[in-house]
Amino acid sequence: MSRRRNEDESVIKAAKPLLVTGMHRSGSTWVGRTLAAAPEVFYVHEPLNPDFAPHYLEQPDLPYYWKVTEAHEPRVLPAFQRLLSGRFPRIDARFFRPERRFISRFPQAMTFRWAAFQQKRFLIKDPFMLFNVEWFEQRFGGRVVLVTRSPLGFVTSLKARGWTFDFRHFTRQSALMDGPLVAHREAIERAAAEPPDIIEQGCLLWKVLDARIQALVQANPQRILSSHETLCRDPEAAFRPLFDRLDLSWSGRTRSFLRKGGQAAFTPSVPSGEEQDSAFDTRWAQRLTEAETTRIREATASG
């Protein structure tokens, strides 16, 4: 079994897999799908999302932004090796609607196999992999794209959808609290004990995730940083260099994706700077009160 795993790891590294991660609600799905429009890329959706992980990785009850530790690796590494080598995960039949259990499972298994046969580069799109970037690079030799978003856009998006965040997802992980999140420990523990309103939650969450993203980029400039606002401003001009850096083919299929559906589906909801307010869609201003806008700017000013 260990020999098979070593062979899988060598094959995966040779294929140069990709990881698109960052903060959720930042357009990471758009980025992942656009990169997957390259003919040599195969898209895999969020294996560490707690909704999918029990099926993809056989890992029940995972917290959001789970960090893989040395203790977890014996269980997690084989599952990722299966995923990235084209062997469809052992997905529980309950993952599919009853009437589609066979119809859905069999074609998906074949697409994984066919992608591996074609030697495609597997691309994992998963914001919840943010604290496993180093592990992914070390184990699989992959390239990483980090997607971020301005604090006004991020918090507005959370408010519009009513997406609160339980900070106990962080406090239950000592590997995070004693490591990447140590600088925010007190604020996180307070938010976990007494959840604040959604605006304050969003501000703290943005600060935590942005700090992690910036630290990753500073530690290794080979990691690519892209912002939601920059990509939306001129998608083709922003994505072309991204394709070049990742050694991906720019094709008519990619251009068509951006022109027909990509930009319309992910228009920016906040400008990248105050001086550009008039140049962008200002729906964020309609969703926030003036007081909320001020709170977000003040709370996130120091990053």
N, C-alpha and C positions, 0 to 999 in steps of 0.2 A: 504494500500500500504506500509506504514512504517513497519507494522508487517511482511509482506512478505520480505521486504528488510533486516530486522533484522534476520529473519530465514535464508535467503540466506547467510548473513555474517557469521553466526554461522556454517553453513554447509561448507562454503568455508574454514574457519579457521581450521576446523577439518580435512579437506582434505590436508592441508599443501601444498599449491601451490608453484610453483617455478618461479623465475624470473632470466633470463640470460640477463645481460645488460653490459654496458661498453662503449667503443668507437667503432664507426662503422669502418669497414674495419679491424677488429681485429680477425675475425674468430668466431664471436659470433653465426653465423648460424650453423657452424660445431659443436660448443659446444652444442647448443640447440638440434640439430638433434641427436647428439650422446647420450645425456641424455635421449632423447625421445625414444631411442632404448630400454630402460628399459621397460618391459611389463606393468608397472603400471603408465606410464607417457603418457600424451596427449599433443601434441605440438600446440601452437597458435602463429601465425606469426605477429609480429610488429603492434599491434593495435594503437600505437602512431606515426607510420610513416605517415607523411602528405598525402601520396598517398592512405593509407588505412583507416585512422581515420574517414573521412567523412562517410564511410560505416559501419565500425565496431562500432564507438562510436557516430555517428551522429554529428561530430564536424568538420565543414568546416573551411578551411583556417587556419589550425594550423601551427605554426612555428616548425622547427626542434628543438629537445630537449625542448619541451614544459614542463613547470612546472605546475602541478595542484595546484591551490590555493584554499583557503576556498571559494572564490566566484565561482570557477568552479565546486566544488565538487557536488552540487545538480544535475548538468547535467551529470557529468562523472561517479560518483559512481554507479548509477543504471546500466549504460552500462557495467562497469567492472563486476558487480555482475552477470549480465546476462551471460557474457562471461565465467566467472569462475565457474558458476553453471550448465553449459551445455545447456543453452538456446541460440540457434544460434542467432547472431545479426540480427537486422532488416536491412540487407544489401540491398541497393538500387539495383534494377535490372540492372541499367547501369554499375554496377561493373563488370558484366559478359558480355562476347561477346554475341551478339544477339542470335546466334544459340545454345548457351550453358546456357542460363539464367535459365531454369528449370532443365536441366540435372546437372548443377554444384551446384545450390542452394540446391536442395532437398537432394542429397547424403551428402553434407557437413553438413546440418542441422542434418541429422541422425547420422553422426559420432560424433557430439557434444553430442547429446542425449545418444548415446550408451556409450560414454566415461563417462558421468555422471552416467549412470546406473551401470557401472562397478566400480564406485567409484575411477576412476583414478585421479592422481595428475595432474592438469593442469599446464603446463609450458608455460609461456609467454617469447618468445625470442624477445627482442626489445632494441637495443642500445639507442633509443630515450626516454627510460624510466629512464635514468641515474639520472635525477634530481627529480625523484619521488620514489626513493628507500625507504625512510623513510615512505612515504605515503602508499606504497604497504605493507610494514611490519606491520604498525599500523592497516590498514584496513583489511588485509587479512591474517595476521599471517604467511606470506610466508618466504621461505629461498631465499637468493640472491647470485648469482654467478656474479662476476665482471670480465670482460675479457679485458685485455689490450694488447698493442703491443709496440715494441720498436719504437722510433721516426723515425729511418731510414726506417723501414718497413712500418710504417703508411704513411709517406709523399710520399714514393715511390709508394705506392698503389694508392694514390690520383692522383699523377702525371700520372701514367700509364693509368688511366681511365679518366683523364681530369676532375676530380670532384672538382670543386671549392666550396667554402662555403661563403654564404652571411651572414656576421656577424650581419646583421639587425635582423636575427632570435633571436639573444640574446638581442640586444638593445631594441627591442619592448617589452621585458618582464622585467618590473621593479622588479618582484619577484626574478629574477636571478641576475640582475645587482646590486641590493641592498643587495643581499644575497650571494649565493655561488660564484658568479663571481666578487665580489667587488674588489678583489686584482688585477684583470686583466682589470678593467673597462676602463682605459685610452687606453690601447692597443686595446681593442675590439672596442671602439668608433672610434679610428683612422682607423681601418680596415674596419669598417662599412661605414665611410665617404669616404675613398679613398682606395678601395680594392687593396692590394698588389698582387704580383705574387703568383702563386700556391705554391711555396716552402715556402714563408713567411707565407702564409695563413695556410698551413699544420702545420708548426712549432707552430704557435700561437694556433691553434685548439688543437694540441696534448698537449700543456702545460695546456690549460684550462681543457680539459677532464681528463688528468692524475692527475692534482691537485684534481679534484673532486673525482676520484676513490681512490686515496691515503687517502683523508680525510675520506671517507666512511669506509675504512678498519680500519683506526686508531680509529675511533669512536666506532666501533663494530667488534671485531675479529670473531664473528660468520658469518660475511659476508666473502665469499670465493673469494680470488683473484687468477686468473689464467692468465698466459701470453701465447700469441700466440706461441712464440718461444719454451717455455717449453713443451707445449702440442704437438707441431710438432716434437720435438726431439725424443720423445719416447711416442707415444700416449697411448698405453696400460698402461705403467707404470705411466703416469700422470693422466689418467682418473680413474683408479681403486680407488685411495684414494678419488677422487672427488665423485664417486658413494657412497663410504662408508660414507663420511661426510653428504651426502644428504639422507642416508638411502634408496638407490636405489639398485635394484637387478642387479648384473652383470650377463649377460647371453651370450649364444653363438651368439645371434642376435647382441648384442653390439660388440662383438669381430669381427664378420663377417663384420659389417658396417665399422669398423676401418680398417680392412685389405683389403677389396675390393674397397672401395671408399673414405673413410674419409680422410686418410692421403694423398692420391694422389691428391685429390681435393683442399687440403689446405696446400700444402708444404710451409715451411717458405720462405719468400723472403728477410730476413735479419737476420744476426746472433744476438744473445742476447748480445754479447760483442765483442770488437775488436779482442781479442785473439782467438775467435772461428770462424773467417772468413772462414778458410779453411774447417771447419767441416759442413758448411751449404751451401745450394743453394745460389749462389751469383748473382742472376739475378738483384738484386737491384743495383749492381755496374755497370751493363750494362745500366741501366735506368737513372742513375744520373751521372752528370759530377763530376769531382774531386772538383770543386768549390762548387757545390750544396751539396755534401757530407759534406764538411767542414762547410758550412753555417748551415746545419741541426744540426750537432754535437755541434757547438758553440751556436746556438740559443736555444737548448733544454738542454744544460748542467746543467743549474740551475733548471730544472724542470718547 
